[in-house]
Amino acid sequence: MFLNRATLAERTKVSLTDYSTNFYERYSTIESYVKAFIPEDDLNNRLKRDFSSLLEKFPDEKPPFFGVPFAIKDLIHVNGFPTRAGSELPINVLTTKEGSFISNLRSMGAIFAGKTITEEFAYHSIIPTRNPNNMEHTAGGSSAGSAASVASGICPIAVGTQTLRSVIAPASFCGVVGFKPSYARITLDGVILLSPSFDTIGFFTQDTNSMIYASSHFIPNWRSFQSDKRPVLGVPKGTFMNLMFDDVKSAFENQLKTLEKRGYTIRFVDMPWDEDLILGDAMVRMVQGEMAQVHETWFRQYENLYGSLVKAAITSGQAIPVEELEQLRNGQMKLRMELEKTKRKEGIDLWVTPAQGGVAPKGYEKTGWAGMTAIWSYAGLPTISIPIMKVDGMPLGFQCIGSHGNDEELLFWAEEIERAESPNEVSGAGTPLESDR
């Protein structure tokens, strides 16, 4: 109900005064419903000071994000803001100086709209953020605040992080574009990590044109990509494609038929992974094991301040052998190479799947399913969710997955797909093979 479809590229032409006024008016009107942001005392005066400083810093030539308000997930340090990470740990313990990504945003003229709400340490907790499409439904997992800030039109762009699904799931649920770059393509200094072998900074915009514009400035060594051909789309065969509700499967099948009519080639492919990796708990164990290592010092001193589910995850992770973690890390690179071999063998340009096994669940405890996203995160591949499907009026993302390091190619073809499509909608319900993944 609050969606504003203006692209980021268009909004960079708006005057700085309009940005300041428009942002604060929209924030004041909508935020009390959506609850995307951590409340901030004296926000309006802080914004006025920031905009005034920006004019002094850039009196003549304006940088690419001059005055654009960015929402930042509260797992990422920003000078002048406390870092809470959805936690009860002391703010002075958690907060440290911002990293290179945030510093680069400053140099490009960004204004920080505020910190967005996240689950405790990006793992799990019930948060107040609501889905702008339907307030009775979740906005997703740990980057939900960032996704909702864009879906509601408060901000044109937001920053989140993904371990297993925390960018792609909220993007799918909120009906915005969510992009997780290739693993390690953007440095993670200045970020509280959950699982260093998975964690990646990601972004939310309202369309892929905006995402390309933004990513060309965010991602080091960006290479412009153009192609006249239609990409060949690969769909995984086997158990993986049963990790969804029947209505999602119908919407996805309808979308594939529409793309075929548009001239796209669809190929169904036997995948090179062990299905036990998807159906079992290996990836969760890996996250918990690394989480225990990340939190070792804090947990020793502040164990009583951790939420019950996060505490249980860290405790479980402490019991996971180092040898098992190393084996799982080695498996990441192996799977990445096997997927690339399969793409070449089958002539695939992009993998495509639904972004989630279902649309946003009603209520606020269930925040999504890892089944459609985790395996690609494990392999470190770039992924994007584009909002071109619907089920019973709720958004459902169409997920495209590229090759590691080929983010430019992925975004180019995702924009081509988005441009050609209008939302495919189905009604009904069903049961996925593993409904709680």
Residue pairs with C-beta under 8 A, 6 or more apart in sequence:
1 132
1 133
2 30
2 33
2 34
2 132
2 151
2 152
2 153
3 132
3 151
3 152
3 153
3 175
3 206
4 26
4 153
4 206
5 206
5 207
6 156
6 206
7 156
7 205
7 206
7 207
7 209
7 210
7 213
8 68
8 156
8 157
8 205
8 206
8 209
8 210
8 213
8 214
9 209
9 210
9 213
11 19
11 68
11 156
12 64
12 65
12 66
12 68
14 22
14 67
16 51
16 54
16 55
16 66
16 67
19 51
19 67
19 68
19 69
19 111
20 47
20 48
20 51
20 67
23 47
23 69
23 111
23 113
23 154
23 155
24 43
24 44
24 47
26 152
26 153
26 154
27 37
27 43
27 113
27 154
30 132
30 152
30 153
30 154
31 37
31 154
33 130
33 135
34 129
34 130
34 132
34 139
34 148
34 149
34 152
34 154
35 117
35 128
35 129
35 130
35 145
35 148
36 71
36 116
36 117
36 129
36 139
36 144
36 145
36 146
36 148
36 149
36 152
36 154
37 71
37 113
37 114
37 115
37 116
37 117
37 145
37 149
37 154
38 74
38 84
38 114
38 115
38 116
38 117
38 145
40 46
40 114
40 115
43 114
47 111
50 111
50 112
51 67
51 111
54 66
54 67
54 109
54 111
58 66
58 109
62 109
63 107
63 108
63 109
64 108
64 109
64 217
65 105
65 108
65 109
65 110
65 217
66 108
66 109
67 109
67 111
68 109
68 110
68 111
68 156
68 157
69 110
69 111
69 112
69 113
69 154
69 155
69 156
70 105
70 110
70 111
70 112
70 113
70 155
70 157
70 158
70 159
71 113
71 114
71 115
71 116
71 145
71 146
71 149
71 150
71 154
71 155
71 157
71 158
71 159
72 78
72 81
72 102
72 112
72 113
72 114
72 115
72 116
72 146
72 158
72 159
73 115
73 116
73 118
73 142
73 143
73 145
73 146
73 158
73 159
73 160
73 161
74 83
74 84
74 85
74 86
74 115
74 116
74 117
74 118
74 145
75 83
75 85
75 86
75 118
75 121
75 122
75 142
75 161
75 191
75 192
76 83
76 98
76 99
76 101
76 102
76 159
76 161
76 190
76 191
76 192
76 201
77 83
77 95
77 96
77 97
77 98
77 99
77 102
77 190
77 191
77 192
78 98
78 102
78 112
78 115
79 97
79 98
79 102
80 112
81 112
81 114
81 115
82 91
82 94
82 95
82 115
83 91
83 94
83 95
83 96
83 115
83 192
84 91
84 94
84 115
85 94
85 118
85 120
85 121
85 122
85 192
86 117
86 118
86 119
86 120
86 121
86 122
86 125
86 127
86 142
87 94
87 120
87 121
87 305
87 306
87 307
88 305
88 306
88 307
89 298
89 302
89 305
89 306
90 302
93 298
93 302
94 192
96 190
97 190
98 190
99 187
99 188
99 189
99 190
99 191
100 187
100 189
100 190
101 159
101 186
101 187
101 189
101 190
101 201
101 218
102 190
104 218
105 112
108 217
113 149
113 154
113 155
116 129
116 143
116 145
116 146
116 148
116 149
116 158
116 160
117 127
117 128
117 129
117 144
117 145
118 127
118 142
118 143
118 144
118 145
119 125
119 127
119 141
119 142
119 144
119 367
120 306
120 307
120 309
120 310
121 192
121 194
121 291
121 295
121 310
122 141
122 142
122 143
122 161
122 163
122 166
122 192
122 194
123 142
123 194
123 291
123 309
123 310
123 313
124 307
124 309
124 310
124 313
124 367
125 307
125 309
125 310
126 364
126 365
127 144
127 145
127 364
128 364
129 139
129 144
129 145
129 148
130 137
130 139
130 148
131 137
131 138
131 139
131 140
131 148
131 151
131 173
131 174
131 360
132 139
132 148
132 151
132 152
132 174
133 151
133 173
133 174
133 175
133 360
133 393
133 394
133 395
134 360
134 393
134 394
136 362
136 363
137 173
137 359
137 360
137 361
137 362
137 363
137 394
138 144
138 173
138 360
138 361
138 362
138 363
138 364
138 365
138 366
138 367
138 368
139 145
139 147
139 148
139 151
139 170
139 173
139 174
139 360
140 147
140 166
140 169
140 170
140 171
140 172
140 173
140 174
140 360
140 367
140 368
141 165
141 166
141 169
141 170
141 367
141 368
142 160
142 161
142 163
142 166
143 160
143 161
143 162
143 166
143 167
143 170
143 202
143 204
144 170
144 173
144 174
144 367
146 158
146 159
146 160
146 170
146 204
147 158
147 160
147 167
147 170
147 171
147 173
147 174
147 176
147 178
147 204
148 170
148 174
149 155
149 158
149 204
150 156
150 157
150 158
150 174
150 176
150 204
150 205
150 206
151 174
151 175
151 176
151 204
151 206
153 206
156 205
156 206
156 210
157 203
157 204
157 205
157 210
157 214
158 203
158 204
159 201
159 202
159 203
159 204
160 166
160 167
160 170
160 178
160 201
160 202
160 203
160 204
161 167
161 191
161 194
161 199
161 200
161 201
161 202
162 168
162 180
162 198
162 199
162 200
162 202
162 373
162 377
163 194
163 195
163 198
163 199
163 287
163 377
164 198
164 283
164 287
164 370
164 373
164 374
164 377
165 356
165 368
165 369
165 370
165 372
165 373
165 374
165 377
166 202
167 178
167 179
167 180
167 200
167 202
167 203
167 204
167 385
168 178
168 180
168 355
168 356
168 372
168 373
168 383
168 385
168 397
168 399
169 355
169 356
169 367
169 368
169 369
169 373
170 178
170 204
170 368
171 177
171 178
171 204
171 355
171 385
171 387
171 397
172 178
172 354
172 355
172 356
172 359
172 360
172 368
172 385
172 387
172 395
172 396
172 397
172 399
173 356
173 359
173 360
173 368
173 394
173 395
174 204
174 360
174 395
175 387
175 395
176 204
176 205
176 206
176 387
177 204
177 205
177 206
177 207
177 208
177 210
177 211
177 384
177 385
177 386
177 387
177 418
178 202
178 203
178 204
178 355
178 384
178 385
178 397
179 202
179 203
179 204
179 205
179 211
179 215
179 382
179 383
179 384
179 385
179 411
180 200
180 202
180 377
180 382
180 383
180 384
181 200
181 201
181 202
181 215
181 218
181 219
181 382
181 407
182 200
182 380
182 381
182 382
182 402
182 404
182 405
182 406
182 407
183 198
183 200
183 377
183 380
183 381
183 404
184 200
184 380
185 219
185 220
185 382
185 405
185 407
186 200
186 201
186 218
186 219
186 220
188 196
188 199
188 200
188 201
191 199
191 201
193 199
193 294
194 287
194 290
194 291
194 294
195 286
195 287
195 290
195 291
195 294
196 290
196 294
197 286
197 290
197 328
197 329
197 332
198 286
198 287
198 290
198 377
198 378
200 377
200 380
203 211
203 214
203 215
203 218
205 211
205 214
207 418
208 384
208 386
208 411
208 414
208 415
208 418
209 415
211 384
211 411
211 415
212 411
212 412
212 415
215 222
215 407
215 411
216 222
216 224
219 407
222 408
223 408
224 408
225 408
225 409
225 411
225 412
226 412
227 409
227 412
227 413
230 262
230 263
230 264
230 265
230 416
231 264
231 349
231 350
231 413
231 416
232 264
232 265
232 266
232 267
232 347
232 348
232 349
232 350
233 256
233 259
233 264
233 265
233 266
233 267
233 348
233 349
233 350
233 351
233 352
234 267
234 268
234 269
234 343
234 346
234 348
234 349
234 350
234 351
234 352
235 241
235 256
235 266
235 267
235 268
235 269
235 351
235 352
235 353
236 268
236 269
236 271
236 351
236 353
237 268
237 269
237 270
237 271
238 270
238 271
238 275
239 275
239 278
239 279
239 433
240 271
240 275
240 278
240 353
240 371
240 372
240 375
241 249
241 353
242 432
242 433
243 278
243 357
243 369
243 371
243 372
243 432
243 433
243 434
243 437
244 252
244 354
244 356
244 357
244 358
244 371
244 372
244 432
245 357
245 358
245 429
245 430
245 431
245 432
245 435
246 428
246 429
246 430
246 431
247 391
247 392
247 426
247 427
247 428
247 429
247 430
248 354
248 356
248 357
248 358
248 359
248 391
248 396
248 430
248 432
249 354
249 430
250 426
250 428
251 354
251 389
251 390
251 391
251 396
251 424
251 425
251 426
252 353
252 354
252 389
252 398
254 424
254 426
255 388
255 389
255 398
255 421
255 424
256 266
256 352
258 421
258 424
259 266
259 417
259 420
259 421
260 266
262 420
262 421
264 417
267 346
267 347
267 348
269 342
269 346
269 348
271 339
271 342
272 335
272 338
272 339
272 341
272 342
273 335
273 338
273 339
273 375
276 282
277 283
277 331
277 335
277 375
277 378
278 371
278 374
278 375
279 434
282 328
283 328
283 370
283 374
283 375
283 378
284 370
285 316
285 317
285 320
285 324
285 328
286 320
286 325
286 328
286 329
287 313
287 317
288 313
288 314
288 316
288 317
288 320
289 317
289 320
289 324
289 325
290 317
290 325
291 313
291 314
291 317
292 299
292 314
292 315
292 316
292 317
292 318
292 320
293 317
295 314
299 306
299 314
303 311
306 314
331 378
332 378
332 379
332 380
335 375
335 378
335 379
336 379
336 380
336 381
336 404
339 351
339 379
339 381
340 403
340 404
342 348
343 349
343 351
343 403
349 409
349 413
350 400
350 401
350 402
350 410
350 413
351 376
351 400
351 401
351 402
352 398
352 399
352 400
352 401
353 372
353 399
353 401
354 372
354 389
354 396
354 397
354 398
354 399
355 372
355 373
355 385
355 396
355 397
355 398
355 399
356 368
356 369
356 372
356 373
356 396
356 397
357 369
357 371
357 372
357 432
357 435
357 437
358 369
358 391
358 432
358 435
359 391
359 392
359 394
359 395
359 396
360 394
360 395
361 367
361 368
366 436
369 432
369 434
369 435
369 436
369 437
370 437
371 432
371 434
371 437
372 399
373 383
373 399
376 383
376 401
377 383
379 404
380 404
381 401
381 402
381 403
381 404
382 401
382 402
382 403
382 404
382 406
382 407
382 410
383 399
383 400
383 401
383 402
383 410
384 399
384 400
384 410
384 411
384 414
385 397
385 398
385 399
386 397
386 398
386 400
386 414
386 417
386 418
387 395
387 396
387 397
387 398
387 423
388 398
388 417
388 418
388 421
388 422
388 423
388 424
389 395
389 396
389 397
389 398
389 423
389 424
389 425
390 396
390 423
390 424
390 425
390 426
391 425
391 426
391 427
391 428
392 425
392 426
392 427
392 428
393 425
395 423
398 417
398 421
400 410
400 413
400 414
400 417
401 410
402 409
402 410
402 413
403 409
403 410
